[in-house]
Amino acid sequence: MSSKRVIVTGGAGYIGSHIVKELKGKGYEVGVLDNLSRGKLEWAEKAGMDEFFEVDILNFDELKDVFEKYRPFCVMHLAAKVSVEEGEKKKAEYWNVNFLGSKNVFEVAKLVEAKVVFSSSASVYGDWKSGAFKEEDFTKPVSCYAKTKMAGEYVLFDFHSDAVALRYFNVIGFDKSLGMHLDEGGLPANIVLSLKTGKKFKIYGNDWDTKDGTPVRDFVDVRDVARAHIFVLERILMKKGEGMILNCGTGRGVSVLEVCEKIREEFNEFEWEFAGRRKADLGYVIADVSKINALGWRATYSPVDEFVRVVKELLGE
């Protein structure tokens, strides 16, 4: 087993492909395991992956076969269903993939003695707090998606006491070299659609308990998230050998209305309107990043500046 060999499940997806690129830049041998239900093989290829396995994580036997042949030192597990809104409509599917599928990944990783970094979510906290969430705070997941991620953490640490769960906050941005498309950039992409079509951008809820009534988020650039995985691998899994949960964010809250106002400064024609809250949506979710900062990692990109950059790139400017 080589300490430079890594499997990324969901490595053909949005965040996963950025992680693959970062790993390759650091000299790792990377195998991508993905069923391509949402990911694109093109992204993993452009990221420089070494080997591709088109496998569904619900297929335990195929998963086990890949891990026994590839013998990774570490698996970075991102393969999942990730839409809060869709998860409320397809709960069985979300539990199957995010819980049972993750259990399969953790079990086969245990069989080959691979370390694990798990892609968790800040949604496990809920929004019961008006300040930044610490890893030690109690969790109160609201959506089906959040509940499956919370359950994933439980099974993770049952199989791997030395694993690391990274709780992502709101990931934005993209690396243009990977060929990201308009529908893969989250909030910036929706802003671009409004700019291109002339339709008003929708802000869901202006009655939240926040400074301007709109949802407040900790927007973290996907390139910073990718760097966080390599940091965890090299500084924690290879050296400390202790399990932990870490927030992955900037520690800075930005409201959706603030983002819209910044975009209007750049594009005068940009307009928005308020709509009702979406089911299972949250009002205030900010990371306390003191723990991961103390270990030596911190986000480098300004979230508001990144919104402007991404929107300009998506518009071809």
N, C-alpha and C positions, 0 to 999 in steps of 0.2 A: 504493500500500500504506500503510494507516494503522497507526501504532505502537500504536493503541488497539484493534486488531482481533485477536482471539484465537480459535483453534479448540481445543476440548477434546475429544479422542477419549475415549470412555467417559464423557462428561459427564453421562449420565443414570444413572450408577452411584453407589455409596455415596460414595467419596471425590470422584469427579468432580463430582457435584452441589454438594458443599460448595465446591469450587474455583470453580465457576461463580458461586455466590452471592458469594463474596469478590471475584471479578473485577468483577461488576456493581456491588458496593458501592464499587469504586474507579473507576468510570466507564468500564469497558471495554465494547466491543461484542463479544459472545460468540456464536460458533456452536458448537453441540453436534453431534458426529458419533458415532452409536451405533447398533448393530444391535438393541438392546433384548433381547438374549439373557438378560441378567440385570438390566440397568438398567430404570428406570421413567420413562416420559416425564413423568409427574406431578412427579417430583423435579426434573427439569431445568426444567420450567415454573415450579414454585414458586421455583426458584433465580433465575429472571428471564432466562433465555437469550433471545437475540434471534432466532436462527434454528436450525432443527433439520434434520439430514441423516441419514435412516435408511440408513446405508451400512455394509457389512461391510468391515473393513480388508483382508480377503483379496481383495476386488474392486478390483484396481489401477485399472482404467479409470474406475470410478465415483469412486474416491478422488481420482484426478487431476482429474477434472471439477470436483469440489467445490472443491478447492484453487485451481484456476485461476480459478474464478468468484469465490470469496470473498476470495482474496488476503490471507491473514492475515499479520500481522507475526510472530506466534509460534504454534506448536502445542504444546499440553501433552498429551503422549501417555500416556493411562492405559488405553486399551482393551486388555484382556488376559484370559486365563484365570488365576485367582488362588488356587485351592485346592491346597494341597500334597498333601492326601490324594487328591483327585480326579486330580491330575496323575500320580500313580503308576499309575493305572488307565487313563488316556487319554493316553498319552505322545505319540502321533502328533498328536492334536488340539492339545495344548499347544505342540508345536514348530511346527505350522502357524500358529496364531494369534499366539503370543508372539514367534516368530522371523520367519517369513515375513511375517506381517501387519505387524509393526513395521518390517521392511525396507521394505515398501511405503510406510508413513507417512513414514519418513525420506527415501525417494527422492523422493516428490512434494513434500515440504517443501523439499528441495534445489532442485527445479525452479522453485519460486516464491520462492526465497530467503527462506524463513521460518526464524526461530530455533526451537530445540527445547528443551523441558524434558521429560525422560523419567522416567516413574515406574518406578524400579528397586526393588530389595528388599534388605534386610539379610540375607536368606537366602543371598545369594551368598558370604558369609563362611564359612558352616558354623559349627561350634562348637568349633574346635580351640583356642580361647584362653580363659583364665579371667579375663581382664580385658576392658576396653572395646575395641571394634574401631575402628581408625583407617582412614581411606580408603586409606591407603598399604599397609595389611596385605594379604598375599596372600589370594586367594580360594580357597575349597574347597567349592563348592556340593554339597550332598548330594542334594536332591530334584530330580526332573525340572523342577518349577516354577523352582527356583533356577537350574538350568543354563540354562533358556530366558531368564531375566532376565540372566544373565551374558553369554550370546551376544548379547542385545539391546544391551548396552552396547558390545560390540565393533563391531557394525554401525553403531550410533549415531555413534561417533566416527570411523568410516571415512567417513561421509557428512557429518558436521558436527563439525569440530574445535573449534568454539566453543559446542557444546551443553553443557547441564548435566544430569547424571543425579542424581536425588535417591534415595538408598537409604532407603526407609521402614523404620522398625522396626515395632513392633506397634501398629497404628492402632486406636483405640477411640473410642467416643462417637458422638454425632450431634446435629445441629441439629433440634430438634423442629419448627421451622417448615417443614422440607422434607418432613414426613410420613413419616419413617423408620418402618419396621415392626419387629416383634420379631425376625425372622430376619436382620436386617441389622446387628445391633450387636456381633457377635463374641462374645467371652467374657462381657460383661455380659448379653447376650440369653440365653445358655445358663444363666447363673445365675438369671435371671428364670424361665425354664422350670422349673428345679428348685424354685424357691419356689412357683410356681403349681401344680405337679403333686404336690409333696411327694416327688418322687423325689430320691435323693441325686445331688449334682453329682459328675461324674467328673473326677479329676485324673490325667492320663496320665503315670504314672511317679513313684515316690518314691525312686528309686535313682540319680538324676542326681548328678553331681559339683558340687552346689550347697550352699548353707548349710543348707537344710532338706530336700534331696533332691528337691524339685519344680522344674520348669522356671522359670528366671528370664528375664524379658523387660523390654525398655524400652518401656513403654506410652506412646504419644504421642497426644494428642487430635487428632481429625480437623480441628478448627478451626485448630489450630497447623499442621498439615500444609498446609491450604489457604493460610494466611498465608505459609508458606515458598515456595509457588509464585509468589506475587506479589512477594515479596522477591527471589527469583532473577530474575524478569523485569525488575524495575525497577533492582535494584542490581548485577546481573551482566550479563545479556544486553544491556541498553540502555546500560550504561556501560563495563564492563570488556571485554566482547567476547572473553573467553577461556573455553575449555572446562574443565570440572572435574566431579569427583564429590564429592557432599556427603552426609554422613549426616544424616538427619532423624529426630531422637529427642530425648529429654530428658537422656540421660546418666545416668539413675538406674535401677537395676535393682530390680524388684519380683518376688517369687516368686508363683506361683499360690496357694500355701498362705497367704501373707501377704494376698492379696486375699480369700481365703475367710474368714480370721479377721476381717478388717475387716467383711465383709458380715455375719458372725454377730453382731458387736457391734450392728449395726443391726437385724438380723432373727434373733431367737433360734432360730427354727424351721429355719434353714438348716443342712443337713448335707451332708457329702461323703464320698466313698470313693475309694480309689486303684485305678487300673486299669493294665494294662500299657502300655508305651510304644507310640506309634503309629509306623508305618513312616515313615522320613525325618524324624521330629521331631527337634528340637534342644534341648539342655539349657540353654545360657547364651548369650544374644545381647543385648549392651548396646552402645550407641553411645558413641564418643568424639566429642563435639560441639564440640570446641575450634575446629575449622576454620570451621564455619558460625557459631559464636558470635563469632569474631574478625571475621567479615565484617559482623556486626550483627544476626543473627537468633538468637533463643532461644525455647524453648518456654515458655509462660506458665501452663499448667494442671498442677496436681498430679495424677499418674495415679491414686493411690489415692482421692483425693477425687472424681475424675471417675467412678470405678467406682460409688461410692455414689450420686452424682447421677444417673447414667444408669439404674441399677437402679431408683431411686425413680421416675424419670420413666416408665420402661417399665411400672412397676406402677401408674402413675396417681396417685402420692402427691404 
